[in-house]
Amino acid sequence: MHQALQLPELVDQILGYLEKVDQKRCVSVCQFWSDIALDYVWSTIAGNEDVLAMARLIAPVWKDFSMDNTSTYRFKSEPTSALWNRFQSKYSWRIRYLWYHYSRKHDVSPLLGAMYRTRPMSLILPNLRVLECTGHFGHASEEAPALLMHNGIHTFTYKVYDDTLSSLRILTEFVKVRMPGLTSLTIEVYGEHDFVEPLAKLLGNLPLLKSIHITAFEDMTPILRRLCHSAVLEKLVFSGGKNVHRVGNLWLDGHFSSLRELHVSQVEGNMTLVPFLPPLHRLQILHLVVAKSTVRNGCGHLIQSISQCSALRELKLEFNHDEFENTTIDDFDVLHSLLACSHITIFRFCSDNPLIMSDSDFTTLALAWPRLEELEILSPYGRDITDNKRTSIWAIFLLTRLCPHLTRLGLCINSAPRDTPPLDPSSLPTSEPAHGANLERLRLGYPLPGLKQGEETVFAELLGQILPAQCSLTYECFDYREEAKWTTIEALFPQFAEQYLATTSMKL
């Protein structure tokens, strides 16, 4: 063997690029390679197949078949002290990540129960740092948490969609006692309001949490009150479950002083989060999905509250309406207050009812947010809105010149290609050189009835003057009769882009 292949740093780099099946083969190369390869092979236990393989390292396992086409795995005989010593000396300390998934069809929970009964006094997985559990622990509902959980774990995930209140209380007690040093916690359990109390109590007893991802409930007040004084909490996610109706009155400076990221998947109405947002002076990432938002109620109050989060860098808003209304959600003026958040680099706005903007509106937006990297303002429906405001292809030209870091863009064009103003850099509202952004993806919406016959070539040619040929072009095709036109644009655009680049190079 070459001396270079006996350098631990080099071998470690090589093995890191291999698939797991190849890493297993490297175990048998030599003792030196075996020690390094085993670290890769057993650092991650991902799923029940790996849990079963881990159990076989301890003692032989047999498979018990049932008449209902399910199988249960058990030890042929319970592990002895000698078997445990072998496992601990060679394998246990290598495991850092474990994902357990309960499956009645392939039930490995009896193995966990036997491990608990025969385990040594020391931790069986002392270097385990990440523990994920999907589904119940089966026959080892109390043994498995006691077996696997310890104070060295910093990330815990628990997802059960048919949990009971009593089992949730047992779990939260285990977590509180055995993993007080958690810094990241995910719990997804879909139940009624009774589930809020044990979750709130648990969160209040884990002072080191930096990231929390839990199920949303109608009233999140008890949970938010437990968390509002945390000085380390950086990320908070409420997803699935119920629509959030109440968050309590937390309008006090100093609350959630360290929070930098907030995701709420379903907020009931535009006003629900208004009392919660203004104190979040350090918030940098905000993702909201607002359910049952109506045009009559408007979203101005919510937008105004968001605009007070001056440190925002990434903002994603989605409005789902209660009624299908053939009108715009609001004028661009409703978003105007957001322009005060001058650090925005990612902005996505989606509404059932389209937000119609003019080219001049996009000029205002681009001048306020020159650091933009991603911009998407789209409606999932391709309705033809009668409005004086028109967005032309010139808006794409403008945005790619005024926002040089832009890589992804999505917007609705509701102006005919032939009505596009000249793509002249001298017409831009800036004296700086107008070098186009290296756009990677352009996503287009076009309201019904769509492009007129013959306009697809003009559309593709204009895009070719603005974008690099490698830009990925996608489109919202709301009518199958329009699909052929957009397919033509997609095919012609790279050709025009390459031709325009070649012509420009010759002039230089």
Summary of the structure (lengths in Angstrom):
residues: 508
radius of gyration: 28.6
end to end distance: 56.1
largest distance: 82.5
contacts: 1602
relative contact order: 0.04
helix: 37%
strand: 20%
